[in-house]
Amino acid sequence: MKIKGIKRGRTIKTLEEINVPDDAEVLVEIQDVPLITEEQRRQRIKDLFTIPLEDREEWIKIGEELDRDRHADFEKQQPR
């Protein structure tokens, strides 16, 4: 059986249900899987610079909204 998972701290969370009883001993082989390849990363960056201007403006608006939300959340967490 081969499954994917995500490591957080000392825990590996599986991305799918596995049919193994709780507390069963399992053997895990770790294979580092990059989220995207370097070539895919380069292509995405290249694609970003070829987005039509009107679409870029929409992305900028979304980014500004997210930034405002982030700052609002930060302000809420500050002691008064």
C-alpha positions in Angstrom: 0.0 0.0 0.0 1.3 3.5 -0.9 -0.3 6.6 0.5 0.5 10.3 0.7 0.7 12.3 3.9 1.8 15.6 5.4 4.3 15.8 8.3 3.7 18.3 11.1 6.0 18.0 14.0 6.3 14.3 14.9 2.9 13.4 13.3 2.3 12.4 9.7 -1.3 13.0 8.7 -2.5 10.8 5.8 -4.4 12.4 3.0 -6.7 9.4 2.7 -8.3 6.8 5.0 -6.2 3.7 5.5 -7.6 0.3 6.6 -5.2 -0.3 9.5 -6.5 -0.8 13.1 -5.6 1.9 15.7 -2.4 1.2 17.6 -1.2 -1.2 14.9 2.5 -1.0 14.2 3.3 0.1 10.7 6.5 0.6 8.7 6.8 3.9 7.0 9.3 4.6 4.2 9.9 8.4 3.8 10.3 9.8 0.3 10.5 13.5 0.1 8.0 14.7 -2.6 8.3 18.3 -3.7 5.0 20.1 -4.0 6.1 21.4 -7.4 9.2 20.9 -9.5 11.7 23.7 -10.1 10.6 23.7 -13.8 6.9 24.0 -12.7 7.9 26.8 -10.3 9.8 28.7 -13.1 6.8 28.2 -15.4 4.4 29.6 -12.9 6.5 32.7 -12.3 6.8 33.2 -16.1 3.0 32.8 -16.4 2.5 35.4 -13.7 4.3 38.0 -15.8 2.3 37.1 -18.9 -1.1 37.6 -17.2 -3.1 40.3 -19.0 -3.1 43.7 -17.3 -6.8 43.6 -16.4 -6.3 40.2 -14.6 -3.3 41.5 -12.8 -5.4 44.4 -11.4 -7.9 41.9 -10.0 -5.1 39.9 -8.3 -3.7 43.2 -6.8 -7.2 44.0 -5.4 -7.4 40.5 -3.9 -3.9 40.9 -2.4 -4.9 44.3 -0.9 -8.0 42.8 0.6 -6.1 39.9 2.2 -3.5 42.4 3.5 -6.2 44.5 5.1 -7.7 41.4 6.7 -4.3 40.3 8.0 -3.7 43.7 9.6 -7.2 43.8 11.1 -6.5 40.3 12.6 -3.2 41.5 14.0 -4.8 44.6 15.6 -7.4 42.4 17.3 -4.7 40.3 18.9 -2.8 43.2 20.3 -3.4 43.9 24.1 -5.1 47.1 24.9 
